[in-house]
Amino acid sequence: MGLLKKNPFGHYLFFKKWLIRLFGVLSHRRYRGFNELKIEGSEIIKNLPDNNVLFVSNHQTYFADVTAMFHVFNAALSGRVDNIKNVGYLWQPKLNMYYVAAKETMKAGFLTRLMAYAGAVSVERTWREKGKEVHREVNLNDTTNIGIALKDGWVITFPQGTTKPFKPIRKGTAHIIKQYKPVVIPIVIDGFRRSFDKKGLRIKKRGILQSFQIKEPLVFDYENDSVEDIVEKLEYAIEQHPSFLKVIPQEELEAMEELNRTRKWDLEGEV
């Protein structure tokens, strides 16, 4: 790979590779050491096409979730099924891998700008900005950029657009699925909310068992499924459909909400 080779967004791949290696080494013990990451289904990763793959997941922190995905995907591609032992799998990481993130978040500081260079497709939130509710039209350039990323490789997205559980899925993800017809892989994660602060940069508690389940590709009728049909399939696939609330004990829901409030206060205290 030449030193001057770039991806479609103008990022130098040599620099991106070293960023992924650096962040990977620095974060590895967060999932295998301080805490443990239980992985299921990563054998699916090796059989996916090199591009036009969309990973959809529930969301628990800003950065720890997607960092874990970079670890799991690269480990699986190097032959490590359901484990991230030996961080050497990051020596030759998959470079055409991207994740969708809020532009406001990725421009918040020097560290987040570096993380953005490692693969962020930044988009403008249409419903929230600087902690306040807003209402704006979807930026068509954002949708186009996600399409460019899909054409080049794999894209990770968190279709709820928030770390709060059981919030509605944004219809933009369904529109992207109808328009670009990617292979859609659902992921369900847990334990990250208990392990990390809301940003996912600071470890709040050690000894937490984090879970990471990769499911089989979803099946869509791209021509006939409505946006609402796709949204509902996504909600069930990432286990965020309202019906799941019926099987969660009330005590656990209350504890989850209290943790969300605590994490919000912690985050505000850091700003």
C-alpha positions as CSV (number, residue, x, y, z in Angstrom):
1,M,0.0,0.0,0.0
2,G,1.5,3.3,-1.1
3,L,2.0,6.1,1.5
4,L,-0.2,8.5,-0.6
5,K,-3.1,6.1,-1.3
6,K,-6.4,7.6,-0.1
7,N,-10.0,6.3,0.5
8,P,-13.0,8.0,-1.2
9,F,-13.1,10.7,1.5
10,G,-9.6,11.8,1.0
11,H,-8.1,10.1,4.1
12,Y,-4.6,8.7,3.8
13,L,-4.9,4.9,4.3
14,F,-1.4,4.6,5.8
15,F,-2.3,7.1,8.5
16,K,-5.7,5.5,9.1
17,K,-4.0,2.1,9.5
18,W,-1.7,3.4,12.2
19,L,-4.6,5.2,14.0
20,I,-6.5,1.9,14.1
21,R,-3.4,0.1,15.4
22,L,-2.8,2.7,18.1
23,F,-6.4,3.0,19.3
24,G,-6.7,-0.8,19.1
25,V,-3.7,-1.4,21.4
26,L,-4.8,1.3,23.8
27,S,-8.3,0.0,24.1
28,H,-7.7,-3.8,24.0
29,R,-7.7,-4.3,27.8
30,R,-11.1,-2.6,28.1
31,Y,-12.6,-5.7,26.5
32,R,-10.0,-8.3,27.6
33,G,-8.5,-7.5,30.9
34,F,-10.4,-4.8,32.9
35,N,-13.6,-6.4,31.5
36,E,-14.4,-9.4,29.4
37,L,-16.2,-9.4,26.0
38,K,-18.3,-12.4,25.3
39,I,-18.7,-12.7,21.5
40,E,-21.2,-14.8,19.6
41,G,-21.6,-15.3,15.9
42,S,-18.4,-13.8,14.6
43,E,-18.0,-16.7,12.1
44,I,-20.5,-14.7,10.0
45,I,-18.0,-11.9,9.4
46,K,-15.5,-14.0,7.4
47,N,-18.2,-14.9,4.8
48,L,-19.4,-11.3,4.1
49,P,-18.6,-9.5,0.8
50,D,-15.9,-6.8,0.9
51,N,-18.3,-4.0,0.5
52,N,-22.0,-2.9,0.7
53,V,-22.4,-4.4,4.2
54,L,-24.4,-2.4,6.8
55,F,-24.1,-3.3,10.5
56,V,-27.0,-2.1,12.6
57,S,-26.7,-2.2,16.4
58,N,-28.3,-0.9,19.6
59,H,-26.1,1.8,21.2
60,Q,-24.8,2.2,24.7
61,T,-21.8,4.6,24.6
62,Y,-20.5,7.0,22.1
63,F,-17.2,5.3,21.3
64,A,-16.7,2.0,23.3
65,D,-19.4,0.2,21.1
66,V,-17.8,1.0,17.8
67,T,-14.3,0.4,19.1
68,A,-15.3,-3.1,20.2
69,M,-16.7,-3.7,16.7
70,F,-13.4,-2.8,15.1
71,H,-11.7,-5.4,17.4
72,V,-14.3,-8.1,16.8
73,F,-14.5,-7.7,13.0
74,N,-10.7,-7.6,12.5
75,A,-10.2,-10.5,14.8
76,A,-12.8,-12.6,12.9
77,L,-11.2,-11.6,9.5
78,S,-7.9,-12.9,10.8
79,G,-9.4,-16.3,11.8
80,R,-10.1,-15.7,15.5
81,V,-13.7,-16.8,15.9
82,D,-15.6,-15.3,18.9
83,N,-12.4,-14.0,20.6
84,I,-10.0,-11.1,20.5
85,K,-7.0,-12.8,22.0
86,N,-3.6,-11.4,20.8
87,V,-4.1,-7.9,19.5
88,G,-1.8,-8.8,16.5
89,Y,-5.0,-9.0,14.3
90,L,-4.8,-5.2,14.1
91,W,-1.5,-5.3,12.3
92,Q,-3.3,-5.5,8.9
93,P,-6.8,-4.1,9.8
94,K,-9.7,-3.8,7.3
95,L,-9.3,-0.2,6.1
96,N,-12.6,0.1,4.2
97,M,-14.6,0.1,7.4
98,Y,-16.7,3.1,8.5
99,Y,-19.1,4.1,11.2
100,V,-21.9,6.7,11.2
101,A,-21.5,9.4,13.9
102,A,-22.9,12.8,14.8
103,K,-20.9,15.6,13.3
104,E,-21.3,17.6,16.5
105,T,-19.7,14.7,18.5
106,M,-16.8,14.1,16.1
107,K,-15.8,17.8,16.1
108,A,-15.8,18.1,19.9
109,G,-12.1,17.9,20.4
110,F,-8.7,16.8,19.1
111,L,-9.2,13.2,20.2
112,T,-12.6,12.8,18.5
113,R,-11.2,14.4,15.3
114,L,-8.5,11.7,15.3
115,M,-11.1,9.0,15.9
116,A,-13.1,10.4,13.0
117,Y,-10.1,10.0,10.7
118,A,-10.1,6.3,11.6
119,G,-13.5,5.9,9.8
120,A,-16.3,8.2,10.8
121,V,-19.0,9.2,8.3
122,S,-20.2,12.3,10.1
123,V,-23.8,13.3,9.7
124,E,-25.9,16.2,11.1
125,R,-28.6,15.2,13.6
126,T,-32.0,16.2,12.4
127,W,-33.6,16.1,15.8
128,R,-31.0,17.3,18.4
129,E,-28.1,19.7,18.6
130,K,-26.0,20.8,21.6
131,G,-28.4,19.1,24.0
132,K,-31.5,20.8,22.6
133,E,-34.4,19.5,20.4
134,V,-34.2,20.8,16.8
135,H,-36.2,20.0,13.6
136,R,-34.2,20.1,10.4
137,E,-34.4,18.4,7.0
138,V,-32.1,15.5,6.3
139,N,-28.9,16.6,4.7
140,L,-28.8,14.8,1.4
141,N,-25.0,15.0,1.4
142,D,-25.0,12.8,4.5
143,T,-27.0,10.1,2.8
144,T,-24.8,10.3,-0.2
145,N,-21.7,9.9,2.0
146,I,-23.1,6.8,3.6
147,G,-23.7,5.5,0.1
148,I,-20.1,6.2,-0.8
149,A,-18.9,4.4,2.3
150,L,-21.1,1.4,1.5
151,K,-19.8,1.2,-2.1
152,D,-16.2,1.2,-0.7
153,G,-16.7,-1.2,2.2
154,W,-18.5,-1.8,5.5
155,V,-20.6,0.7,7.5
156,I,-21.6,0.5,11.1
157,T,-24.6,2.5,12.2
158,F,-26.7,2.9,15.4
159,P,-30.2,3.5,13.9
160,Q,-31.7,4.8,17.2
161,G,-29.3,7.7,17.1
162,T,-29.1,7.7,20.9
163,T,-27.5,5.7,23.7
164,K,-30.9,5.6,25.6
165,P,-32.5,2.1,25.3
166,F,-35.8,1.4,23.5
167,K,-35.9,4.8,21.7
168,P,-37.5,4.7,18.2
169,I,-35.4,3.8,15.2
170,R,-34.8,6.7,12.8
171,K,-36.4,6.2,9.4
172,G,-33.2,7.4,7.7
173,T,-31.6,4.0,8.1
174,A,-34.6,2.3,6.4
175,H,-34.3,4.7,3.5
176,I,-30.6,3.9,3.2
177,I,-31.4,0.2,3.1
178,K,-34.1,0.7,0.4
179,Q,-31.8,2.9,-1.7
180,Y,-28.5,1.0,-1.5
181,K,-29.7,-2.6,-0.8
182,P,-26.8,-3.6,1.4
183,V,-26.3,-6.8,3.3
184,V,-27.7,-5.9,6.7
185,I,-26.1,-7.6,9.8
186,P,-27.8,-7.0,13.2
187,I,-25.7,-6.8,16.3
188,V,-26.9,-6.8,19.9
189,I,-24.6,-5.5,22.7
190,D,-24.9,-5.3,26.4
191,G,-22.7,-4.4,29.4
192,F,-21.1,-1.3,27.8
193,R,-23.5,1.0,29.7
194,R,-22.3,-0.5,33.0
195,S,-18.6,-0.6,32.1
196,F,-18.1,2.9,30.7
197,D,-19.2,6.5,31.0
198,K,-21.5,7.8,28.3
199,K,-18.7,8.8,26.0
200,G,-17.2,5.3,26.3
201,L,-13.8,6.8,27.0
202,R,-13.6,6.3,30.8
203,I,-13.9,2.9,32.6
204,K,-16.6,3.3,35.3
205,K,-16.6,-0.3,36.6
206,R,-14.4,-3.3,36.2
207,G,-15.2,-7.0,36.1
208,I,-18.3,-6.5,33.8
209,L,-19.2,-9.2,31.3
210,Q,-19.9,-7.4,28.1
211,S,-21.9,-9.3,25.5
212,F,-21.6,-8.9,21.7
213,Q,-23.9,-11.0,19.5
214,I,-23.7,-11.0,15.7
215,K,-26.9,-12.3,14.0
216,E,-27.5,-13.7,10.5
217,P,-28.2,-11.2,7.7
218,L,-31.7,-9.8,7.6
219,V,-34.0,-10.6,4.7
220,F,-35.8,-7.7,3.0
221,D,-38.0,-7.3,0.0
222,Y,-36.3,-4.2,-1.1
223,E,-38.9,-3.3,-3.6
224,N,-42.1,-4.0,-1.6
225,D,-41.1,-3.6,2.0
226,S,-42.2,-0.2,3.2
227,V,-40.0,2.1,5.4
228,E,-42.2,1.2,8.4
229,D,-41.8,-2.6,7.6
230,I,-38.0,-2.2,7.6
231,V,-38.0,-0.1,10.8
232,E,-40.0,-2.8,12.6
233,K,-37.6,-5.6,11.4
234,L,-34.6,-3.6,12.6
235,E,-36.3,-3.0,16.0
236,Y,-36.8,-6.7,16.5
237,A,-33.4,-7.6,15.1
238,I,-31.4,-5.4,17.5
239,E,-33.9,-6.2,20.3
240,Q,-35.2,-2.7,20.8
241,H,-38.8,-3.2,19.8
242,P,-41.2,-2.0,22.5
243,S,-42.5,-5.6,23.0
244,F,-39.1,-6.4,24.6
245,L,-40.0,-4.1,27.5
246,K,-42.7,-6.6,28.6
247,V,-40.1,-9.2,29.4
248,I,-37.7,-7.0,31.3
249,P,-38.3,-6.8,35.1
250,Q,-39.5,-3.4,36.4
251,E,-36.6,-3.3,38.8
252,E,-34.1,-3.7,35.9
253,L,-35.8,-0.9,34.0
254,E,-35.7,1.4,37.0
255,A,-32.0,0.6,37.5
256,M,-31.3,1.2,33.8
257,E,-33.0,4.6,34.0
258,E,-31.1,5.6,37.2
259,L,-27.8,4.6,35.5
260,N,-28.7,6.8,32.5
261,R,-29.3,9.8,34.8
262,T,-26.0,9.2,36.6
263,R,-24.1,8.9,33.3
264,K,-25.8,12.1,32.1
265,W,-24.6,14.0,35.2
266,D,-21.1,12.6,34.9
267,L,-21.0,13.7,31.2
268,E,-22.2,17.2,32.1
269,G,-19.6,17.4,34.8
270,E,-16.8,16.7,32.3
271,V,-17.8,19.4,29.8
